[in-house]
Amino acid sequence: MASIATCFSITAKSHHYHYSCKLPYNNNNNNNNFQTSIHLRNPSKSRYSSVSFPVIKASIDVPTGIKPGGRIETDRLPTEVRKRAMEAVDSFGGRVTIGDVSSKAGLKLNEAQNALQALAADTGGFLEVSDEGDVLYVFSKDYRSKLVAKSFRLKIEPLLEKSKSVAEYVIRVSFGTALIASIVIVYTTIIALLSSSRSDEDNRGRRGGRSFDSGFSLNFYPTDLFWFWDPYYYRRRQRRTDDVGTNFIESVFSFVFGDGDPNEGIEEERWKLIGQYITSNGGVVTAEELAPYLDVPPTDETMVDESYILPVLLRFDGRPDVDEEGNILYRFPSLQRTAASQRSGRKEYVGKRWAEFVGGVDKFFKEKQWQFSKTKNTETAMVIGLGGLNLFGVIILGTMLK
């Protein structure tokens, strides 16, 4: 377990105070220490301070044991956790609390904390403690460029993602292209064999004083096949047909293998909605308010069962509470501390619905219907017809070659 050594220095009038404490830093390696110096700013010069308690600004000093270009803490984070945390930081303008990132990105509190600590250590971020006691992580506007400059993984990640996207597209297109190419090759071979047979008959006819001209010619160039492999053509077609479905070449792959699960990654969206809803309600909600976002099992009407909210309590560190009227409320202290509340005061939305806080947002969590293939009936008929035509041609060609 590593630790962050922190020093507080407070100057108020003629008095001087010095505080020393240790903040835990969650790190799997046991031999790493990060020293942090925290200096109090003058209350009269800080917009985040009050008369009674000044804002604390903490800067992270990297010790000599950790050199630039060495181990990058952010590289140890899961890719999705890092991306979602950075998106949350960007959405709040680079000044966030752990609760902000957890609710916005739908991450567990410990995941959000680890991500923020790693990002701050790698990009020179610092901490601010407001007069309300909330710890804020502050990042510069160019923290992404600083991180990319240090991390080789982040440099090659966009290239790998593009390569993966191109490979997936080529695989989808290759099945339709292979089907068309197979039909062209099979029937071209059949025609060539028939033409060769007729040429032999013509030669025999000329020797007998007769001639025969079918008047039929076939011009086929191998380069014609490359038309089917033009990626820009299919991308243009895809843009035009996004609202109506896939093009024919891709529909072959869709017909054979399906289009995949449309709800893949939807759990992340579920937790984002839940976290943002809790935050919008001031960190206090009832089970009935979260029910539209959760999978509520059927229960007896005479029995109240709110066990379906337990995963939410575990993820966002919530606890049950009882109000004066005997109603069960669920409080999430970590989601009550937000950077936005420091600028405009804390806003309470207890009892208000999510749609009242943000207009146009769904009032419930909706999963998409899983359809094996989204190909239209005409495309399906064409795929079946071309497949049958190819099979028929292969059988005929096999018979002719025998």
Buried (B, 14 or more C-beta within 10 A) or exposed (E): EBBBBBBBEBEEEEEEEEEEEEBEBEBEEEEBEBEBBBBBBEBEEBEBBEEEBBBBBBBBEBEEEBEEEEEBBBBEBEEEBBBBBBEBBBEBEBBBBBBBBBBBBBBBBEBBBBBBBBBBBBBBBBBBBBBEEBBBBBBEEEBBEBBBEBBEBBEEBEEEEEEEEEEEBEEBBBBBBEBBBBBBBBBEBBEEBEBEEBEEEBEEEEEEEEEEEEEEEEEEEEEEBEEBBEEEBBEEBBEEBEEEBBBBBBBBBBBEEBBEEEBEEEEBBBBBBBBBBBBBBBBBBBBEBBBBBBEBEEEEEEEEEBEBBEEBBEBBBBEEEEEEEEEEBBBBEBBBBBBBBBEEEEEEBEEEEBEEBEEEEEEEBEEEEEEEBBBBEEBBEBBEEBBEBBEEBBEBBEEEEE
